[in-house]
Amino acid sequence: MEQEILKKVRSSIRQQCGNRVKIQLDRGRNKVDIQEGVIQEAYPSVFTILVDDERDTNPPQLLSFSYKDVITKDIRMKLC
């Protein structure tokens, strides 16, 4: 059962590569970060999102997440 869910999440994210998403990161202790970025790559165990923060002068960041982060809702994503 768990493998089926993992395969569904993995294939869904692979289909969305190149699309802009809004991500909500659960940092623990009631800390939540909301950022926008583009899904860059989907690898067998992880996927990457390029986040560009337009408000700050920070350079773009490449963040990586596991598919289990999506399943456990440590990260939530919506298409923009």
C-alpha positions in Angstrom: 0.0 0.0 0.0 2.7 2.5 1.0 4.7 1.7 -2.2 1.7 2.5 -4.4 1.2 5.9 -2.7 5.0 6.6 -3.2 4.7 5.7 -6.9 1.7 7.9 -7.4 3.4 10.9 -5.7 6.6 10.3 -7.7 4.8 10.1 -11.0 2.7 13.2 -10.2 5.8 15.3 -9.4 7.6 14.0 -12.5 4.7 15.2 -14.6 4.9 18.7 -13.0 8.6 19.2 -13.8 9.1 22.7 -15.1 5.9 24.1 -13.6 5.8 26.8 -11.0 4.5 25.8 -7.5 3.9 27.4 -4.2 5.4 25.3 -1.4 4.5 25.4 2.3 7.3 24.0 4.5 6.6 22.8 8.0 9.7 23.7 10.0 8.4 22.4 13.3 7.3 24.3 16.5 4.6 26.2 14.6 7.1 27.6 12.1 5.9 27.6 8.5 7.7 29.0 5.4 5.8 29.7 2.2 7.8 30.1 -1.0 7.4 29.9 -4.7 9.6 28.0 -7.1 9.9 25.8 -10.1 10.2 22.0 -10.0 13.6 21.3 -11.6 14.2 17.6 -11.5 12.7 14.4 -10.2 15.1 11.7 -9.2 14.3 8.2 -7.8 14.5 9.3 -4.2 14.2 13.1 -4.2 13.1 16.0 -6.3 14.4 19.6 -6.5 12.7 23.0 -6.5 14.5 26.2 -7.6 13.2 28.9 -5.2 13.8 32.6 -6.2 12.9 35.0 -3.5 11.9 38.2 -5.2 11.6 40.2 -2.0 15.2 39.8 -0.9 18.4 40.2 -2.7 19.3 36.5 -2.0 20.4 34.4 -5.0 18.1 31.6 -6.1 18.2 28.5 -3.9 17.9 24.9 -5.0 16.0 22.9 -2.4 15.6 19.1 -2.4 12.9 17.1 -0.8 12.0 13.4 -0.6 8.7 12.1 -1.8 8.0 11.0 1.8 8.0 14.7 2.8 5.0 15.1 0.6 3.3 12.0 2.0 3.9 13.0 5.6 2.8 16.6 4.8 6.1 18.2 5.9 5.9 20.0 2.6 2.6 21.0 0.8 2.6 22.1 -2.8 0.1 23.9 -5.1 0.4 24.8 -8.7 0.6 28.5 -9.4 
